[in-house]
């Protein structure tokens, strides 16, 4: 499969009219372009990023997608995941039908599909109705490393679909309420059949994050290009919005810039989380189920603010606090910036990223916590470890490890924001809806720009959703162009 030459594409005079204009070249945008092409449409794809980093969060994700063969059960599962934040049933039905078709569609494009044995072999939310539909996660021969993006980019090139990089869409063109294209790089591109917003989320726009998400001190796991461009264009066109407060953040490490690394507590259990007051506040062993954790008997978004990981020498020598690229090749910091965490954590101690002191009192002073408070917190936790039972937060006995072997360490933990879920509301045909509820003619959305997920989601759900509604958007826009020809 060939890879497009961005320089060659930019040398040709740009066509300014097409059947379908796709804004964004990640999984949703590529799927939309390929489906529109299958419908016989002339497609132009634009992406504001240069080719070297285009593709948004698809390029930085694991690249796997949720697999099922039972749309009825999958619909039940999604409704349960949404809980009291219901999504329109026609959207749920379309999601269940199209996600069941993802693997066959990719194989039809020549994709080397393999079922993952190591990543998400079963549902994270196995206790919910319909979870038995979850068959695992398919990948393109492995996890991460941009495999999905590379394959889809090659598929676009093989079909002669034009992709313009360094081409930012700033405004939707409208005529009597209908969207007729977009202003791209200061020049209009007209689309006869429709314009698809596949622009990603808004995790990299601090103002939008502050307005909608209720988190603080976050760094990015995903793309710095996820700045809400599609959201602003859709809002100007009169779009309604859904589940704008929903997102996925996990425990992260601030590397001193906009992107960070994942804190994975896969080593010895000799640790606990403490807040700014030096007090223990949560069961650290509760699984981070794609941005949610179990707390006080319910699923909540976590983390939403910073705190400290407190541990001892036994934990620090048990393995790296952030997994190596060979284990989890995901995220901008690892894949694009090439950051590597040391195997024994010593480089990070030497750099001052991890605070290390001979006593708990000295550690407390170092991180700005009352020494007596932190000493009492650790002593209480150690008592539970000695008893083999956590009467504070219910941490399982197998994950209790006393903090008793000096030197002791503290690592600041911050929300690592992977993606946002909210965006312009769309219907089962991927058409963007106005505040009135009616579809805005000529405007479609798919992927993180308008995720289906109003609350919880499971492994591989985002890529599955992007492929499914990308195809729907491209197929319908392509057919609309054909009908107008």
Secondary structure, 3 states (H helix, E strand, C coil): CCCCCHHHHHHCCCCCEEEEEEECCCHHHHHHHHHHHHCCCCEEEECCCCCCCCCHHHHHCCCCEEECCCHHHHHHHHHHHHCCCCCCHHHHHHHHHHHCCHHHHHHHCCCCCEECCCCCCCCCCCCCCCHHHCCEEEECCCCCCCHHHHHHHHHHHHCCCEEECCCCEEEEEEECCEEEEEEECCEEEEEEEEEEECCCCCCCCHHHHHHHCCCCCCEECCCCCCCCHHHHHHHHCCECEECCCCEEEEEEEECCCCEEEECCCCCCCCEEEECCCCCECCCCCCCCECCEEEECCEEEECCCCCEEEEECHHHHCCCCCCCCCCCCCCCHHHHCCCCCCCCCCHHHHHCCCEEEECCHHHHHHHHCCCHHHHHHHHHHHHHHHHHCCCCCCCCCHHHCCCCCCCCEEEEEEEEEEEEECCEECECCCCEEEECCCCEEEEEEECHHHHCCCCCCCCCCHHHHHHHHHHHHHHHHHHHHHHHHC
